[in-house]
Every structure is written in C-alpha cells, then in structure tokens.
C-alpha cells in the first residue's frame, strides 16, 4: 500500500518544523531514499504571490528551511525554485523576499533558481490533452530529484491546491496564462495540470498544513491552523489524505480521480496506509470549502442545463481596486475591460477566477447565485451540528 505520513507540528518554530519534517520522512524510510549524497534536489515551494507568511498564501519559509536543511545534512545539493503566478512584472526576487522563502533558503545553504529568467524546455502533452505544448523551467528537469513543498489551500476553480497542483509553478508565468486560455473548465484545467505533474513528477511531497487556507483560496481565503505536516513519495496520495482531512467529498476532485486513472498515483484511501498521527484525530469537520464546490458536484450533462442558476461570477470591487492592471494582464480571456473603471465582460469571461486569485488588493469578489448561497447556508448548519456532536462525544 502507498504510505502517507501525517505528523503534528504546532507552529512554525524552525526547530519544531525540522523535527516534524525529519519524523515524517523517517516514517517513509528516511531521507536517504529521497536525497542520496552527491545528488541535486529541487525544492519547489508554492510562491503564488508576494505575500508575507502569516497570510498562508505561500509555503512557510520555515518549511522550506527545514527541507533544505534535511537535504543538505544528507549530503545532497539543494535548489529552491518557483515561478510566481500571473503576468507580474515585479520579478521573482520580490516574491522570494516578501514571502521569506529566499532568505530561508539561503540560510539553509540552498541555491535559488529563477524559473522566469532561466532556460525552458518545450514539452508535448499526450493526445487528447487541451494543451498540446507547454514550457517547463529547465532547472526542474535538470535536478536529480524534486520535492513538492506545497501549501494546503482551497482553490476557487479546482477546489483544492496541494502537492500535485504545486508543480504548475514549474511553468513560467506567461505559460500559465496560455494554459488557462486553452483549458478553461475545471476538468480541462485538471487534465492540463496532470500533464505538467507527469513531466515533473516529484519524488517526495511535503504539504505545509501547519496553517492552511480555507474559504475562497488560493490567495484570498482565510488562514486556518491545522497543526499538520503531510508527506508521501506519492503526491496524489498525499493530496487525497489532505482532502479527506478537510472534508472534501472524493467525487468533487476530478484531478485526483483522473490522476489515478492515468497511473500517476493513488487516490483511493482504501489503498493508502496513513502512518504517524491517526487519521481520525486529524479530521476537521468545520473547514470552509470554496464557493465553487456545488457546481463541481453537479454532473456535466446537468450543469449545461442549469448553468445560469448554479454559477459563480468574478466581480470587481470598485472601492478596493487600485487600477494596477494585473488582473487585465493575467486574464486568459481578455474579459476585463476599461481603464479608470475596470469591469468584467461576462459574455467573454471563462470563469477561471485568475483575476480573483491574483489580485494583490483583494478587489475581485466571487458573486454566488442564490442556489449556491442556499447550499452553503445549509451545509454550514450541518457542519456546525456535526462539529458540536463530535466535540460532545470527545468530552464524554
């Protein structure tokens, strides 16, 4: 059976994070299995935006530091690299500094790799993929091994982002916009993300769930302390366990189901052995999911019939908008119009939610239709009742 290690870690104190990382990797057979002496290991964190660590948008620098220390102490060379999201003109250096990932990596003796400035390899996807060709940062393919240092977060389009989707950061910024143009629906995007994952398949996944993100992530959700690190040599299995912990129904996550069908990992919990912390003690019954959960649960044939009733639309909040233009530059459908007053052209909008994901000012809200609001209200009431019942049983 595929092993997934789940260990407790109460906060981001560097010594505690290092201890938890070592315990997790030891449960999987030890660091020597993943970072043999003399090899080069790329540590791929989530560096979506230039946000400070307390926002829970990016992998915490303490996790990056601990992973780099682990690799270095094993006698291997550590690289740290990522390409930030969107059509940002600020450069990778700003993101490395703002997130704390750059200083943490350097302090641990790792070498920084700029995926935006470095060379790229052009790859071809399998037949039937919505994106036939895509670019990958060459450093990701030159390394002897890759570790996916992911952040547990909700995602407004594909519901969840973790160890598998984290590898999308190996596609330099402009390439991500093209992927969204060609893979506009959640299912198409999930398939394209799996093409990237298959091209740069990590040998170890380490998910930072010490503080995750709930609500409408991956950038404008709310930090949620979970106190966990999740590790596995199978990133799909690590994500499946993470999704089970936060209460996502398996049928909603097309990416994980499809990954198993393609032979990229194990998504069925019946074929996963959880070691370390007992899984039932880690379950979070009141975790707030993304607003797009209900549309994801609707079968495709039915969704076409009720698309107007069950939908989520991005909306510019004029009072918060700074007219920086990042949403316009990053919109795959070029559906954001205007200069002094930005507005969404819903006839052109493909509802990829890149504008909501990437706006640094939180000025793009998600407007939900009334069936979704009603569903969320009833779901939250059920979840609150369940949480009270679990708490009462634990007290007894």
Secondary structure by P-SEA (a helix, b strand, c coil): cbbbbbbbbccccaaaaaaaaaaaaaaaccccccccccbbbbbbccccccccccccccccaaaaaaaaaaaaaacbbbbbcccccccccccaaaaaaaaaaaaaaaaabbbbbccccbbbbbbbbcccccccccccccccccccbbbbcccbbbbcccccccccccccccccaaaaaaaaaacccaaaaaaaaaaaaaaccccbbbbcccbbbcccccccbbbbbcccccccccaaaaaaaaaaaacccccccaaaaaaaaacccccccccccccccccccccccccccccccccccccaaaaaaaccccbbbbbbccccccccccccccccccccccccbbbbcccccccccccccccccccbbbbbcaaaaaaaaaaaaaaaaaaaaaaaaaac
